Amino acid sequence: MTPCGLTSGAALIASGTGEQQATFLAGLTDREVRALPYLFDFWALPHQLPPGGDWRSWVILGGRGAGKTRAGAEWVRSMVEGPVPRAKGRARRVGIIAETYDQAREVMVFGDSGIMACAPADRKPHWIAGRKALVWPNGAEALLYSAFDPEALRGPQFDAVWADELAKWKQGQKTWDMVQFCLRLGEDPRACITTTPRNVPVLRDMLERDSTVTTHATTYDNAANLAPGFLEEVRRRFGGTRKGRQELDGVLLTDAPGALWTEAILTEALVTTVPDLDRIVVAVDPPTTGHRGSDACGIVVAGVVMQGPPQAWRAFVLEDATVQAASPLDWATAAVAALRRHGGDRLVAEVNQGGDMVEAIVRQVDPLVPYRKVTATRGKVARAEPVAALYEQGRVCHVHGLAALEDQMSLMTTSGFAGTGSPDRVDALVWALHDLMIAPAQGWQAPRVRRL
């Protein structure tokens, strides 16, 4: 990897001394200096350059601000421009498609990283508002379309298409199907798709095709071109969350078939503030054995607000303190530390594997720790389903920083755990919420009203 993710030419200059950089620039003619900002192959980050080989669709997956729009605009330039301003390029008819027409115009054409901003003066296209079209000096044309109107794509034909934020399109599959009929000009019609990933069928299907190639980048890969305040704010709000993995890391998060917790449910559960809690527990799912090769020890901290009847109670998952412990004493120490850190009322531990030994290990760390043992009499799915129902009812909230737990939750299905190893974090979560919400609700009685 070259410094800062730059390609070789820019990286070589960027890593040189001030004297070397000055010597390089002094050796350029005035014409070359003026042309340098427009040589995108020289400045581009690796994910902004199209892969080689025979492909039909190039999908650029990236977080917010990762440079996807600039890459799409520069790709259009590379397709329509020839070696001199009026020479023909590879493409003569281009489709530019966004979720709405306004987004296509304001972002893809006139945006800070759009086509007009990237084009040198002698190759800058002319905008014809009445036609919703760009016309280049060499005669190449691009027409703008909205994904809200797939029928408008019945008839046009292209040799290149740039589609932006395809994963957001409300009629994504229908619109993209129409695009396929339009890509029929020239010897090698191609499409560039720039999008933040979302778990939608049109994107999943596209990524599975042999004719699709991908590049990927996170928001942080383009940090040099982003405001520090923006990066600080998105880190604070979304760092360590599944939403952050999607919107910042550009990772496509998919739901396992029959998932008890879907991406939509987990996103809806996210909160930024936690009220005063009536009870806090730390739940522990000890590993079967206690050495470095064992499964992790699931440790989850959660609290509850118990105002009104049980259906009004709300739980808050506060921390995933899961550890890969080298010995039983290590996980017991971590669990007690989490209890103290949050001012917890009780430590709840599953004892199916360790029996009374689990309590004995915990009391080696703190002899007076409030402790309750629980025994699993049903399978993991049966235990998890009532807890998943609480999420569906909007009665469980998550603070930031639970991405590893949420990843494991998304793999818990009606048929079992779809991941590898043991769902240790999910087991601990289930025990915590059972102790806070389900068990107390079973014995709850409405307060009697005294009549005078």
C-alpha positions as a Markdown table, in Angstrom:
| # | Residue | x | y | z |
|---|---|---|---|---|
| 1 | Met | 0.0 | 0.0 | 0.0 |
| 2 | Thr | 1.4 | 3.4 | -1.0 |
| 3 | Pro | 1.4 | 6.2 | 1.6 |
| 4 | Cys | -2.1 | 7.5 | 2.5 |
| 5 | Gly | -3.6 | 5.2 | 0.0 |
| 6 | Leu | -2.4 | 7.2 | -3.0 |
| 7 | Thr | -1.5 | 5.7 | -6.3 |
| 8 | Ser | 2.2 | 5.5 | -7.2 |
| 9 | Gly | 2.7 | 8.8 | -8.9 |
| 10 | Ala | 1.1 | 11.0 | -6.3 |
| 11 | Ala | 2.5 | 8.9 | -3.5 |
| 12 | Leu | 6.0 | 9.3 | -4.8 |
| 13 | Ile | 5.7 | 13.1 | -4.9 |
| 14 | Ala | 3.9 | 13.3 | -1.5 |
| 15 | Ser | 6.6 | 11.2 | 0.2 |
| 16 | Gly | 9.4 | 13.3 | -1.2 |
| 17 | Thr | 11.1 | 16.3 | 0.5 |
| 18 | Gly | 10.0 | 19.8 | -0.1 |
| 19 | Glu | 13.1 | 20.3 | -2.3 |
| 20 | Gln | 12.2 | 17.2 | -4.4 |
| 21 | Gln | 8.6 | 18.3 | -4.8 |
| 22 | Ala | 9.8 | 21.8 | -5.9 |
| 23 | Thr | 12.2 | 20.3 | -8.4 |
| 24 | Phe | 9.4 | 18.1 | -9.8 |
| 25 | Leu | 7.1 | 21.0 | -10.3 |
| 26 | Ala | 9.8 | 23.2 | -11.7 |
| 27 | Gly | 10.4 | 20.7 | -14.4 |
| 28 | Leu | 6.9 | 20.9 | -15.7 |
| 29 | Thr | 5.8 | 23.2 | -18.5 |
| 30 | Asp | 3.0 | 25.7 | -17.8 |
| 31 | Arg | 0.7 | 23.5 | -19.8 |
| 32 | Glu | 1.6 | 20.4 | -17.8 |
| 33 | Val | 1.0 | 22.3 | -14.5 |
| 34 | Arg | -2.4 | 23.4 | -15.6 |
| 35 | Ala | -3.2 | 19.8 | -16.6 |
| 36 | Leu | -2.0 | 18.1 | -13.5 |
| 37 | Pro | -5.2 | 18.7 | -11.3 |
| 38 | Tyr | -7.2 | 16.9 | -14.0 |
| 39 | Leu | -5.0 | 13.8 | -14.3 |
| 40 | Phe | -7.2 | 11.7 | -12.0 |
| 41 | Asp | -5.2 | 8.5 | -12.6 |
| 42 | Phe | -2.4 | 10.4 | -10.9 |
| 43 | Trp | -4.3 | 11.6 | -7.8 |
| 44 | Ala | -6.9 | 8.9 | -7.3 |
| 45 | Leu | -7.2 | 6.6 | -4.3 |
| 46 | Pro | -7.1 | 2.9 | -5.2 |
| 47 | His | -10.8 | 2.3 | -4.8 |
| 48 | Gln | -11.5 | 5.2 | -7.2 |
| 49 | Leu | -9.9 | 3.5 | -10.2 |
| 50 | Pro | -11.8 | 0.9 | -12.3 |
| 51 | Pro | -10.4 | -2.7 | -12.1 |
| 52 | Gly | -8.9 | -4.2 | -15.2 |
| 53 | Gly | -10.4 | -7.1 | -17.1 |
| 54 | Asp | -13.7 | -7.9 | -18.7 |
| 55 | Trp | -16.6 | -6.6 | -16.7 |
| 56 | Arg | -20.0 | -5.1 | -17.3 |
| 57 | Ser | -20.7 | -3.4 | -13.9 |
| 58 | Trp | -18.3 | -1.8 | -11.5 |
| 59 | Val | -19.7 | -1.3 | -8.0 |
| 60 | Ile | -17.9 | 1.2 | -5.8 |
| 61 | Leu | -19.0 | 0.4 | -2.2 |
| 62 | Gly | -18.0 | 3.0 | 0.3 |
| 63 | Gly | -18.9 | 4.9 | 3.5 |
| 64 | Arg | -20.2 | 8.4 | 3.5 |
| 65 | Gly | -17.7 | 10.8 | 2.1 |
| 66 | Ala | -15.4 | 8.0 | 0.8 |
| 67 | Gly | -15.0 | 9.7 | -2.6 |
| 68 | Lys | -17.6 | 7.7 | -4.5 |
| 69 | Thr | -19.1 | 10.6 | -6.4 |
| 70 | Arg | -15.7 | 11.9 | -7.5 |
| 71 | Ala | -14.9 | 8.4 | -8.8 |
| 72 | Gly | -18.1 | 8.2 | -10.7 |
| 73 | Ala | -17.7 | 11.6 | -12.3 |
| 74 | Glu | -14.1 | 10.9 | -13.3 |
| 75 | Trp | -15.2 | 7.5 | -14.8 |
| 76 | Val | -17.7 | 9.3 | -16.9 |
| 77 | Arg | -14.9 | 11.7 | -18.1 |
| 78 | Ser | -12.7 | 8.7 | -18.9 |
| 79 | Met | -15.5 | 7.2 | -21.0 |
| 80 | Val | -16.5 | 10.3 | -23.0 |
| 81 | Glu | -13.3 | 12.2 | -23.4 |
| 82 | Gly | -10.8 | 11.6 | -26.2 |
| 83 | Pro | -7.0 | 12.5 | -26.2 |
| 84 | Val | -7.9 | 16.0 | -27.4 |
| 85 | Pro | -11.0 | 18.1 | -26.7 |
| 86 | Arg | -13.0 | 17.2 | -29.9 |
| 87 | Ala | -11.7 | 13.7 | -30.3 |
| 88 | Lys | -14.3 | 10.9 | -29.7 |
| 89 | Gly | -14.1 | 8.8 | -26.5 |
| 90 | Arg | -15.2 | 5.3 | -25.8 |
| 91 | Ala | -18.8 | 6.4 | -25.0 |
| 92 | Arg | -21.2 | 8.7 | -26.9 |
| 93 | Arg | -24.4 | 8.2 | -25.0 |
| 94 | Val | -24.4 | 8.1 | -21.2 |
| 95 | Gly | -27.2 | 7.6 | -18.7 |
| 96 | Ile | -26.9 | 9.4 | -15.4 |
| 97 | Ile | -29.3 | 8.0 | -12.8 |
| 98 | Ala | -30.0 | 9.0 | -9.2 |
| 99 | Glu | -32.8 | 8.3 | -6.8 |
| 100 | Thr | -34.4 | 11.7 | -8.0 |
| 101 | Tyr | -33.7 | 14.0 | -10.8 |
| 102 | Asp | -32.7 | 16.8 | -8.4 |
| 103 | Gln | -30.1 | 14.6 | -6.9 |
| 104 | Ala | -28.7 | 13.7 | -10.3 |
| 105 | Arg | -28.4 | 17.3 | -11.2 |
| 106 | Glu | -27.2 | 18.8 | -7.9 |
| 107 | Val | -24.8 | 16.0 | -6.9 |
| 108 | Met | -23.7 | 14.1 | -10.0 |
| 109 | Val | -23.5 | 17.0 | -12.4 |
| 110 | Phe | -23.1 | 20.3 | -10.4 |
| 111 | Gly | -21.9 | 18.9 | -7.0 |
| 112 | Asp | -18.5 | 19.7 | -5.5 |
| 113 | Ser | -17.3 | 16.4 | -6.8 |
| 114 | Gly | -19.6 | 16.2 | -9.8 |
| 115 | Ile | -18.9 | 16.1 | -13.5 |
| 116 | Met | -18.8 | 19.9 | -14.1 |
| 117 | Ala | -16.3 | 20.4 | -11.2 |
| 118 | Cys | -14.0 | 17.7 | -12.5 |
| 119 | Ala | -13.9 | 18.7 | -16.2 |
| 120 | Pro | -11.1 | 20.9 | -17.5 |
| 121 | Ala | -12.2 | 24.1 | -19.3 |
| 122 | Asp | -11.5 | 22.9 | -22.8 |
| 123 | Arg | -13.6 | 19.7 | -22.3 |
| 124 | Lys | -16.3 | 20.9 | -20.0 |
| 125 | Pro | -19.7 | 19.9 | -21.2 |
| 126 | His | -22.6 | 22.3 | -21.8 |
| 127 | Trp | -25.7 | 22.0 | -19.7 |
| 128 | Ile | -29.1 | 22.0 | -21.5 |
| 129 | Ala | -31.7 | 22.3 | -18.7 |
| 130 | Gly | -34.7 | 21.8 | -21.0 |
| 131 | Arg | -33.3 | 18.4 | -22.2 |
| 132 | Lys | -31.8 | 17.5 | -18.8 |
| 133 | Ala | -28.6 | 16.8 | -20.8 |
| 134 | Leu | -24.9 | 17.4 | -20.8 |
| 135 | Val | -23.2 | 17.8 | -24.2 |
| 136 | Trp | -19.4 | 17.6 | -24.5 |
| 137 | Pro | -17.3 | 19.5 | -27.2 |
| 138 | Asn | -16.8 | 16.2 | -29.0 |
| 139 | Gly | -20.5 | 15.6 | -29.3 |
| 140 | Ala | -20.9 | 13.0 | -26.5 |
| 141 | Glu | -24.1 | 13.4 | -24.5 |
| 142 | Ala | -25.4 | 12.4 | -21.1 |
| 143 | Leu | -29.0 | 12.4 | -20.1 |
| 144 | Leu | -30.3 | 12.5 | -16.5 |
| 145 | Tyr | -33.0 | 10.2 | -15.1 |
| 146 | Ser | -34.8 | 9.5 | -11.8 |
| 147 | Ala | -35.0 | 6.0 | -10.4 |
| 148 | Phe | -38.6 | 7.0 | -9.3 |
| 149 | Asp | -39.6 | 6.8 | -13.0 |
| 150 | Pro | -38.3 | 3.5 | -14.4 |
| 151 | Glu | -40.7 | 3.8 | -17.4 |
| 152 | Ala | -38.7 | 6.9 | -18.6 |
| 153 | Leu | -35.9 | 4.4 | -19.4 |
| 154 | Arg | -38.1 | 2.6 | -21.9 |
| 155 | Gly | -36.6 | 3.7 | -25.2 |
| 156 | Pro | -33.2 | 5.4 | -24.5 |
| 157 | Gln | -30.0 | 3.5 | -25.3 |
| 158 | Phe | -26.5 | 4.0 | -23.8 |
| 159 | Asp | -23.0 | 2.7 | -24.1 |
| 160 | Ala | -22.2 | 3.8 | -20.5 |
| 161 | Val | -24.3 | 4.4 | -17.3 |
| 162 | Trp | -23.4 | 6.0 | -14.0 |
| 163 | Ala | -25.9 | 5.1 | -11.2 |
| 164 | Asp | -25.6 | 6.7 | -7.8 |
| 165 | Glu | -26.8 | 5.4 | -4.5 |
| 166 | Leu | -28.6 | 2.4 | -6.1 |
| 167 | Ala | -29.2 | 0.8 | -2.7 |
| 168 | Lys | -31.5 | 3.7 | -1.8 |
| 169 | Trp | -33.7 | 3.5 | -4.9 |
| 170 | Lys | -37.3 | 2.8 | -3.9 |
| 171 | Gln | -37.9 | 0.9 | -7.2 |
| 172 | Gly | -34.4 | -0.4 | -7.4 |
| 173 | Gln | -34.9 | -3.7 | -9.1 |
| 174 | Lys | -37.4 | -2.5 | -11.6 |
| 175 | Thr | -35.3 | 0.5 | -12.5 |
| 176 | Trp | -32.1 | -1.5 | -12.8 |
| 177 | Asp | -33.9 | -4.1 | -15.0 |
| 178 | Met | -34.8 | -1.2 | -17.4 |
| 179 | Val | -31.2 | 0.0 | -17.4 |
| 180 | Gln | -30.0 | -3.4 | -18.6 |
| 181 | Phe | -32.2 | -3.0 | -21.7 |
| 182 | Cys | -30.7 | 0.5 | -22.3 |
| 183 | Leu | -27.1 | -0.7 | -22.1 |
| 184 | Arg | -26.9 | -1.8 | -25.7 |
| 185 | Leu | -24.7 | 0.6 | -27.7 |
| 186 | Gly | -21.1 | 0.2 | -28.7 |
| 187 | Glu | -18.8 | -2.8 | -28.4 |
| 188 | Asp | -18.5 | -2.9 | -24.6 |
| 189 | Pro | -21.3 | -1.1 | -22.8 |
| 190 | Arg | -20.5 | -0.7 | -19.1 |
| 191 | Ala | -22.0 | 0.7 | -15.9 |
| 192 | Cys | -20.4 | 2.3 | -12.8 |
| 193 | Ile | -22.5 | 2.1 | -9.6 |
| 194 | Thr | -21.5 | 4.3 | -6.7 |
| 195 | Thr | -23.4 | 3.4 | -3.5 |
| 196 | Thr | -23.3 | 3.1 | 0.3 |
| 197 | Pro | -24.2 | -0.5 | 0.8 |
| 198 | Arg | -27.7 | -1.5 | 2.1 |
| 199 | Asn | -29.2 | -5.0 | 2.4 |
| 200 | Val | -31.5 | -4.8 | -0.7 |
| 201 | Pro | -32.0 | -7.5 | -3.3 |
| 202 | Val | -30.9 | -5.4 | -6.3 |
| 203 | Leu | -27.5 | -4.8 | -4.8 |
| 204 | Arg | -27.0 | -8.3 | -3.5 |
| 205 | Asp | -27.9 | -9.8 | -6.8 |
| 206 | Met | -25.6 | -7.5 | -8.7 |
| 207 | Leu | -22.7 | -8.3 | -6.4 |
| 208 | Glu | -23.2 | -12.1 | -7.0 |
| 209 | Arg | -22.8 | -11.8 | -10.8 |
| 210 | Asp | -19.6 | -12.9 | -12.5 |
| 211 | Ser | -19.8 | -9.8 | -14.7 |
| 212 | Thr | -19.6 | -7.4 | -11.6 |
| 213 | Val | -16.3 | -6.1 | -10.1 |
| 214 | Thr | -16.1 | -4.1 | -6.9 |
| 215 | Thr | -13.9 | -1.7 | -5.1 |
| 216 | His | -14.4 | -0.7 | -1.5 |
| 217 | Ala | -13.4 | 2.2 | 0.8 |
| 218 | Thr | -14.3 | 3.5 | 4.2 |
| 219 | Thr | -15.1 | 7.1 | 5.1 |
| 220 | Tyr | -11.7 | 7.3 | 6.9 |
| 221 | Asp | -9.8 | 6.4 | 3.7 |
| 222 | Asn | -10.8 | 9.8 | 2.3 |
| 223 | Ala | -10.1 | 11.7 | 5.6 |
| 224 | Ala | -7.7 | 14.1 | 4.0 |
| 225 | Asn | -10.6 | 15.6 | 2.0 |
| 226 | Leu | -13.2 | 15.7 | 4.8 |
| 227 | Ala | -13.7 | 18.3 | 7.5 |
| 228 | Pro | -12.3 | 17.2 | 10.9 |
| 229 | Gly | -15.5 | 18.2 | 12.6 |
| 230 | Phe | -17.5 | 15.8 | 10.4 |
| 231 | Leu | -15.2 | 12.9 | 11.2 |
| 232 | Glu | -15.3 | 13.6 | 14.9 |
| 233 | Glu | -19.1 | 13.8 | 14.9 |
| 234 | Val | -19.7 | 10.6 | 12.9 |
| 235 | Arg | -17.2 | 8.7 | 15.0 |
| 236 | Arg | -19.0 | 9.9 | 18.2 |
| 237 | Arg | -22.5 | 9.0 | 16.9 |
| 238 | Phe | -21.9 | 5.9 | 14.9 |
| 239 | Gly | -18.5 | 4.4 | 15.9 |
| 240 | Gly | -18.8 | 0.9 | 17.1 |
| 241 | Thr | -22.3 | 0.3 | 15.8 |
| 242 | Arg | -23.7 | -1.8 | 12.9 |
| 243 | Lys | -25.0 | 1.4 | 11.4 |
| 244 | Gly | -21.5 | 2.8 | 11.5 |
| 245 | Arg | -20.1 | -0.4 | 9.8 |
| 246 | Gln | -22.6 | 0.3 | 7.0 |
| 247 | Glu | -22.5 | 4.1 | 6.7 |
| 248 | Leu | -18.8 | 4.6 | 7.5 |
| 249 | Asp | -17.0 | 1.4 | 6.8 |
| 250 | Gly | -19.1 | 0.7 | 3.7 |
| 251 | Val | -19.8 | -2.9 | 4.7 |
| 252 | Leu | -22.9 | -4.7 | 3.3 |
| 253 | Leu | -24.7 | -6.1 | 6.3 |
| 254 | Thr | -27.1 | -8.9 | 5.4 |
| 255 | Asp | -29.8 | -10.7 | 7.5 |
| 256 | Ala | -29.4 | -14.5 | 7.8 |
| 257 | Pro | -32.5 | -16.4 | 6.6 |
| 258 | Gly | -35.0 | -16.5 | 9.6 |
| 259 | Ala | -32.9 | -14.1 | 11.7 |
| 260 | Leu | -34.5 | -13.3 | 15.1 |
| 261 | Trp | -32.9 | -9.9 | 15.0 |
| 262 | Thr | -32.9 | -8.1 | 11.6 |
| 263 | Glu | -30.8 | -5.1 | 10.6 |
| 264 | Ala | -33.9 | -2.9 | 10.7 |
| 265 | Ile | -34.7 | -4.0 | 14.3 |
| 266 | Leu | -31.1 | -3.4 | 15.5 |
| 267 | Thr | -31.0 | 0.0 | 13.8 |
| 268 | Glu | -34.3 | 1.0 | 15.5 |
| 269 | Ala | -32.9 | 0.0 | 18.9 |
| 270 | Leu | -30.0 | 2.4 | 18.8 |
| 271 | Val | -30.2 | 5.3 | 21.3 |
| 272 | Thr | -27.8 | 8.1 | 22.3 |
| 273 | Thr | -29.1 | 8.7 | 25.9 |
| 274 | Val | -30.0 | 6.4 | 28.8 |
| 275 | Pro | -32.5 | 7.5 | 31.5 |
| 276 | Asp | -32.1 | 6.7 | 35.2 |
| 277 | Leu | -32.4 | 2.9 | 35.6 |
| 278 | Asp | -34.2 | 1.0 | 38.3 |
| 279 | Arg | -32.1 | -2.1 | 38.0 |
| 280 | Ile | -28.8 | -3.1 | 36.4 |
| 281 | Val | -27.5 | -6.7 | 36.0 |
| 282 | Val | -24.4 | -8.3 | 34.5 |
| 283 | Ala | -25.1 | -11.6 | 32.8 |
| 284 | Val | -22.3 | -14.1 | 32.2 |
| 285 | Asp | -22.2 | -17.1 | 29.9 |
| 286 | Pro | -19.0 | -19.0 | 31.0 |
| 287 | Pro | -17.1 | -21.0 | 28.4 |
| 288 | Thr | -17.1 | -24.8 | 28.6 |
| 289 | Thr | -13.4 | -24.8 | 29.4 |
| 290 | Gly | -11.1 | -22.2 | 30.7 |
| 291 | His | -8.0 | -21.8 | 28.5 |
| 292 | Arg | -6.9 | -19.6 | 25.6 |
| 293 | Gly | -8.5 | -22.0 | 23.0 |
| 294 | Ser | -11.9 | -21.8 | 24.7 |
| 295 | Asp | -14.9 | -19.9 | 23.4 |
| 296 | Ala | -15.2 | -16.4 | 24.6 |
| 297 | Cys | -17.0 | -15.7 | 27.9 |
| 298 | Gly | -20.1 | -13.7 | 27.1 |
| 299 | Ile | -20.5 | -10.8 | 29.5 |
| 300 | Val | -23.4 | -8.3 | 28.9 |
| 301 | Val | -24.5 | -5.4 | 31.0 |
| 302 | Ala | -28.1 | -4.2 | 30.8 |
| 303 | Gly | -30.5 | -2.1 | 32.9 |
| 304 | Val | -34.3 | -1.5 | 33.0 |
| 305 | Val | -36.8 | 1.2 | 33.7 |
| 306 | Met | -39.7 | -0.4 | 35.5 |
| 307 | Gln | -42.4 | 2.3 | 35.5 |
| 308 | Gly | -46.0 | 1.1 | 35.1 |
| 309 | Pro | -47.1 | -2.3 | 33.9 |
| 310 | Pro | -44.6 | -4.7 | 32.3 |
| 311 | Gln | -45.6 | -3.8 | 28.8 |
| 312 | Ala | -44.3 | -0.3 | 29.5 |
| 313 | Trp | -40.9 | -1.4 | 30.9 |
| 314 | Arg | -37.9 | -0.6 | 28.7 |
| 315 | Ala | -34.5 | -2.2 | 28.9 |
| 316 | Phe | -31.2 | -0.7 | 27.9 |
| 317 | Val | -28.1 | -2.8 | 26.8 |
| 318 | Leu | -25.2 | -0.8 | 28.2 |
| 319 | Glu | -22.0 | -2.8 | 27.5 |
| 320 | Asp | -20.7 | -5.9 | 25.8 |
| 321 | Ala | -17.8 | -6.8 | 28.1 |
| 322 | Thr | -17.2 | -10.2 | 26.6 |
| 323 | Val | -13.6 | -11.5 | 27.0 |
| 324 | Gln | -11.4 | -14.2 | 25.6 |
| 325 | Ala | -10.1 | -15.4 | 29.0 |
| 326 | Ala | -7.0 | -17.5 | 29.6 |
| 327 | Ser | -8.5 | -18.9 | 32.8 |
| 328 | Pro | -11.8 | -18.9 | 34.7 |
| 329 | Leu | -10.4 | -16.4 | 37.1 |
| 330 | Asp | -9.9 | -14.0 | 34.2 |
| 331 | Trp | -13.5 | -14.0 | 33.1 |
| 332 | Ala | -14.8 | -13.8 | 36.7 |
| 333 | Thr | -12.6 | -10.7 | 37.2 |
| 334 | Ala | -13.9 | -9.1 | 34.1 |
| 335 | Ala | -17.5 | -9.8 | 35.1 |
| 336 | Val | -17.1 | -8.4 | 38.6 |
| 337 | Ala | -15.3 | -5.4 | 37.2 |
| 338 | Ala | -18.3 | -4.7 | 34.8 |
| 339 | Leu | -20.7 | -5.0 | 37.8 |
| 340 | Arg | -18.7 | -2.4 | 39.7 |
| 341 | Arg | -18.2 | -0.1 | 36.7 |
| 342 | His | -22.0 | 0.2 | 36.2 |
| 343 | Gly | -23.1 | 0.0 | 39.8 |
| 344 | Gly | -25.0 | -3.2 | 39.0 |
| 345 | Asp | -27.4 | -4.9 | 41.4 |
| 346 | Arg | -26.7 | -8.5 | 40.5 |
| 347 | Leu | -24.5 | -10.8 | 38.6 |
| 348 | Val | -26.4 | -13.5 | 36.7 |
| 349 | Ala | -24.4 | -16.6 | 35.5 |
| 350 | Glu | -25.4 | -19.7 | 33.6 |
| 351 | Val | -24.2 | -22.8 | 35.4 |
| 352 | Asn | -25.0 | -25.6 | 33.0 |
| 353 | Gln | -21.3 | -26.2 | 32.2 |
| 354 | Gly | -19.7 | -25.3 | 35.5 |
| 355 | Gly | -22.3 | -26.0 | 38.2 |
| 356 | Asp | -21.4 | -24.6 | 41.7 |
| 357 | Met | -17.8 | -24.1 | 40.5 |
| 358 | Val | -19.0 | -21.0 | 38.6 |
| 359 | Glu | -20.1 | -19.3 | 41.8 |
| 360 | Ala | -17.0 | -20.4 | 43.6 |
| 361 | Ile | -14.8 | -18.8 | 41.0 |
| 362 | Val | -16.8 | -15.5 | 41.1 |
| 363 | Arg | -16.5 | -15.4 | 44.9 |
| 364 | Gln | -12.8 | -15.7 | 44.7 |
| 365 | Val | -12.9 | -12.3 | 43.1 |
| 366 | Asp | -15.6 | -10.8 | 45.4 |
| 367 | Pro | -17.0 | -12.9 | 48.2 |
| 368 | Leu | -19.9 | -10.6 | 48.7 |
| 369 | Val | -21.0 | -10.1 | 45.1 |
| 370 | Pro | -24.8 | -10.3 | 44.6 |
| 371 | Tyr | -25.1 | -13.5 | 42.6 |
| 372 | Arg | -27.8 | -15.6 | 41.0 |
| 373 | Lys | -27.3 | -18.8 | 39.0 |
| 374 | Val | -29.5 | -19.7 | 36.1 |
| 375 | Thr | -29.8 | -23.1 | 34.4 |
| 376 | Ala | -30.8 | -23.6 | 30.7 |
| 377 | Thr | -33.6 | -26.1 | 30.4 |
| 378 | Arg | -34.5 | -25.1 | 26.8 |
| 379 | Gly | -32.5 | -24.7 | 23.6 |
| 380 | Lys | -30.8 | -21.4 | 22.7 |
| 381 | Val | -33.4 | -20.5 | 20.1 |
| 382 | Ala | -36.3 | -21.2 | 22.5 |
| 383 | Arg | -34.6 | -19.0 | 25.1 |
| 384 | Ala | -33.8 | -16.3 | 22.6 |
| 385 | Glu | -37.2 | -15.9 | 20.9 |
| 386 | Pro | -39.1 | -14.2 | 23.8 |
| 387 | Val | -36.2 | -11.7 | 24.1 |
| 388 | Ala | -36.3 | -11.1 | 20.3 |
| 389 | Ala | -40.0 | -10.4 | 20.7 |
| 390 | Leu | -39.2 | -7.6 | 23.2 |
| 391 | Tyr | -37.1 | -6.0 | 20.5 |
| 392 | Glu | -39.9 | -6.3 | 18.0 |
| 393 | Gln | -42.1 | -4.4 | 20.4 |
| 394 | Gly | -39.5 | -1.6 | 20.7 |
| 395 | Arg | -38.9 | -2.3 | 24.4 |
| 396 | Val | -35.1 | -2.9 | 24.2 |
| 397 | Cys | -32.6 | -0.2 | 23.4 |
| 398 | His | -28.8 | -0.3 | 22.6 |
| 399 | Val | -26.2 | 2.2 | 23.3 |
| 400 | His | -23.3 | 2.7 | 20.9 |
| 401 | Gly | -20.4 | 0.3 | 20.8 |
| 402 | Leu | -22.2 | -3.0 | 20.6 |
| 403 | Ala | -21.3 | -3.9 | 17.0 |
| 404 | Ala | -19.7 | -7.3 | 17.9 |
| 405 | Leu | -22.8 | -8.3 | 19.9 |
| 406 | Glu | -25.2 | -7.1 | 17.2 |
| 407 | Asp | -23.2 | -9.0 | 14.5 |
| 408 | Gln | -23.8 | -12.2 | 16.5 |
| 409 | Met | -27.4 | -11.4 | 17.1 |
| 410 | Ser | -28.0 | -11.0 | 13.4 |
| 411 | Leu | -26.8 | -14.6 | 12.9 |
| 412 | Met | -29.2 | -16.1 | 15.5 |
| 413 | Thr | -32.0 | -17.6 | 13.5 |
| 414 | Thr | -35.1 | -19.7 | 14.1 |
| 415 | Ser | -33.1 | -22.7 | 13.0 |
| 416 | Gly | -30.1 | -22.0 | 15.3 |
| 417 | Phe | -26.9 | -20.0 | 15.3 |
| 418 | Ala | -25.7 | -19.4 | 11.7 |
| 419 | Gly | -22.3 | -18.3 | 12.7 |
| 420 | Thr | -19.2 | -20.2 | 13.9 |
| 421 | Gly | -18.4 | -21.2 | 17.4 |
| 422 | Ser | -20.8 | -20.4 | 20.3 |
| 423 | Pro | -23.2 | -17.4 | 20.4 |
| 424 | Asp | -21.7 | -16.5 | 23.8 |
| 425 | Arg | -22.6 | -12.8 | 23.6 |
| 426 | Val | -26.2 | -13.5 | 22.6 |
| 427 | Asp | -26.5 | -16.1 | 25.5 |
| 428 | Ala | -25.4 | -13.5 | 28.0 |
| 429 | Leu | -27.8 | -10.9 | 26.5 |
| 430 | Val | -30.7 | -13.3 | 26.7 |
| 431 | Trp | -30.0 | -14.1 | 30.4 |
| 432 | Ala | -29.6 | -10.4 | 31.2 |
| 433 | Leu | -33.0 | -9.4 | 29.6 |
| 434 | His | -34.7 | -12.5 | 31.0 |
| 435 | Asp | -33.7 | -11.4 | 34.5 |
| 436 | Leu | -34.6 | -7.8 | 34.0 |
| 437 | Met | -37.8 | -8.1 | 31.9 |
| 438 | Ile | -39.3 | -11.6 | 31.5 |
| 439 | Ala | -38.9 | -13.2 | 35.0 |
| 440 | Pro | -40.2 | -10.1 | 36.9 |
| 441 | Ala | -43.2 | -9.7 | 34.5 |
| 442 | Gln | -44.3 | -13.3 | 35.2 |
| 443 | Gly | -44.9 | -12.5 | 38.8 |
| 444 | Trp | -46.1 | -8.9 | 38.4 |
| 445 | Gln | -49.4 | -7.9 | 39.9 |
| 446 | Ala | -51.1 | -4.6 | 39.4 |
| 447 | Pro | -51.2 | -2.5 | 42.6 |
| 448 | Arg | -54.5 | -2.6 | 44.3 |
| 449 | Val | -56.5 | 0.6 | 44.5 |
| 450 | Arg | -57.8 | 1.2 | 48.0 |
| 451 | Arg | -61.3 | 2.5 | 48.1 |
| 452 | Leu | -62.3 | 4.9 | 50.8 |
